[in-house]
Amino acid sequence: MNTAHCGECEWTATADASCQDINQAMIDHYVETGHSPIVRESVLREVLASADEPAPRTDQ
């Protein structure tokens, strides 16, 4: 599930299906309010999960 939050107001959106749905919601929010600091939680979870993985070896 994708979730987006606006850092300037209480706006939140979620979408189960495609990233396109949440992207459109974020675009619509920006157009309506001018607020741009929006965070997608699904992306943050992916980044944090990959940070726990060991870095690939380059000396092989």
Order of alpha helices (4+ residues) and beta strands (2+ residues): beta-beta-alpha-beta-alpha
